[in-house]
Amino acid sequence: MIEADGLTKRYGAKVAVQDLSFTVRPGRVTGFLGPNGAGKSTTMRMMLGLDQPTSGTVRIDGKRYAELKQPLRAVGALLDARWVHPNRSARTHLRWLAKSNRLSPARADEVLGMVGLDEVGHRNAGGFSLGMSQRLGLAAALLGDPGVLLFDEPVNGLDPEGIHWIRRFMQGLAAEGRTVLVSSHLLSEMSLTAEELVVIGRGQLIAQCSTREFVDSAGDGAVLVRSPQIAQLREALTAVGIGVRDSEPGSLLAEQTTTERIGELAAQRGIVLHELTAQRGSLEDAFMQMTNQAVEYQTGLGSEAPAAAGVAR
Ligand SMILES: Nc1ncnc2c1ncn2[C@@H]1O[C@H](COP(=O)(O)OP(=O)(O)OP(=O)(O)O)[C@@H](O)[C@H]1O
């Protein structure tokens, strides 16, 4: 579990992270989203003790990073996949990391196998493709078999196969009961990967909720209904005060309601339904709507945007 409590980081006059409180729970992948410069990397660096908070705390399984006796056994991270010695083999790189963290060198081969690099473990890491480097970065993060994993933009620059592989891998780690926090700019990818979201803008919390709730919060509550008895359905809906908009022939859009309400109403009146679909936006729509106020610099004369609108829970 990761717990941020009133986390604040200032660089001189610049406030990178401001009074940020959220919890990341084990057993599912949590996406960490925010526009450029929102403070995601700074927050992750504070989780790993690479930056000190100006105020507030962030705890990994109840402890600050500095209090962890063997940090690599508690938290693993992939921040920059290119951080390897180019003339060292992947295996030597991992063994060196293991040794300097008092972990068994045999663990290097185990993690190489876990990420599918056992065949190329003897090759110089400097010659690895981006996808292979990302896998090596994941292997390094897993060396201490940690319960908490942090990934900063792990799929940046990868091809669809690489993205798919990392998605399944992260979901597998979460299914083993680990806490997995992953930042990404790729929103459609994040909607497939993450069950939970922490969304920040200008260093402040915008939302912490399930991906489903986040997407729903941006929807307009309309429900598409298709029925061979559309006239009767329209009458039944307007009779109970539900607003109706036209859609394709044989269909209508019921406003500000739920699929449950319409399904039950149709059943009571004996009206046959062929389709009942809540109209959802995409994670992209929700993100744009929620972070619109929170982009660091709005277009137009570089004026700063107002503070993030608070839908945080
Ligand atoms: N060492 C530093 N000195 C001064 N300002 C910094 C420093 N590190 C980050 N910042 C500023 O803090 C803010 C948050 O940066 P951060 O890199 O954490 O955002 P981010 O959400 O990770 O952005 P991106 O998605 O673009 O990587 C930015 O305005 C950035 O310019």
The ligand as an SDF file (V2000), in Angstrom:
LIG
                    3D

 31 33  0  0  0  0  0  0  0  0999 V2000
   14.2610   19.8370  -10.0710 N   0  0  0  0  0  0  0  0  0  0  0  0
   13.3130   20.7110  -10.3760 C   0  0  0  0  0  0  0  0  0  0  0  0
   13.5200   22.0350  -10.2480 N   0  0  0  0  0  0  0  0  0  0  0  0
   12.5520   22.9280  -10.5430 C   0  0  0  0  0  0  0  0  0  0  0  0
   11.3120   22.5990  -10.9930 N   0  0  0  0  0  0  0  0  0  0  0  0
   11.0490   21.3020  -11.1440 C   0  0  0  0  0  0  0  0  0  0  0  0
   12.0140   20.2820  -10.8540 C   0  0  0  0  0  0  0  0  0  0  0  0
   11.4380   19.0730  -11.1060 N   0  0  0  0  0  0  0  0  0  0  0  0
   10.1860   19.3230  -11.5330 C   0  0  0  0  0  0  0  0  0  0  0  0
    9.9590   20.6550  -11.5450 N   0  0  0  0  0  0  0  0  0  0  0  0
    8.6960   21.3120  -11.9400 C   0  0  0  0  0  0  0  0  0  0  0  0
    7.6510   20.7380  -11.1900 O   0  0  0  0  0  0  0  0  0  0  0  0
    6.4900   20.5410  -11.9670 C   0  0  0  0  0  0  0  0  0  0  0  0
    6.0820   19.0690  -11.9630 C   0  0  0  0  0  0  0  0  0  0  0  0
    7.0090   18.3170  -12.7330 O   0  0  0  0  0  0  0  0  0  0  0  0
    6.9310   16.7420  -12.9280 P   0  0  0  0  0  0  0  0  0  0  0  0
    8.0840   16.3450  -13.7760 O   0  0  0  0  0  0  0  0  0  0  0  0
    6.7970   16.0830  -11.6090 O   0  0  0  0  0  0  0  0  0  0  0  0
    5.5590   16.5910  -13.7240 O   0  0  0  0  0  0  0  0  0  0  0  0
    4.9980   15.3470  -14.5300 P   0  0  0  0  0  0  0  0  0  0  0  0
    3.5560   15.2670  -14.1760 O   0  0  0  0  0  0  0  0  0  0  0  0
    5.8300   14.1510  -14.2790 O   0  0  0  0  0  0  0  0  0  0  0  0
    5.1540   15.8580  -16.0200 O   0  0  0  0  0  0  0  0  0  0  0  0
    5.4320   15.0630  -17.3830 P   0  0  0  0  0  0  0  0  0  0  0  0
    4.2020   14.2680  -17.6370 O   0  0  0  0  0  0  0  0  0  0  0  0
    5.6190   16.1740  -18.3580 O   0  0  0  0  0  0  0  0  0  0  0  0
    6.6650   14.2430  -17.1550 O   0  0  0  0  0  0  0  0  0  0  0  0
    6.8240   21.0730  -13.3640 C   0  0  0  0  0  0  0  0  0  0  0  0
    6.3700   22.3970  -13.4590 O   0  0  0  0  0  0  0  0  0  0  0  0
    8.3330   21.0280  -13.3920 C   0  0  0  0  0  0  0  0  0  0  0  0
    8.8380   22.0230  -14.2610 O   0  0  0  0  0  0  0  0  0  0  0  0
  1  2  1  0
  2  3  1  0
  2  7  2  0
  3  4  2  0
  4  5  1  0
  5  6  2  0
  6  7  1  0
  6 10  1  0
  7  8  1  0
  8  9  2  0
  9 10  1  0
 10 11  1  0
 11 12  1  0
 11 30  1  0
 12 13  1  0
 13 14  1  0
 13 28  1  0
 14 15  1  0
 15 16  1  0
 16 17  2  0
 16 18  1  0
 16 19  1  0
 19 20  1  0
 20 21  2  0
 20 22  1  0
 20 23  1  0
 23 24  1  0
 24 25  2  0
 24 26  1  0
 24 27  1  0
 28 29  1  0
 28 30  1  0
 30 31  1  0
M  END
$$$$
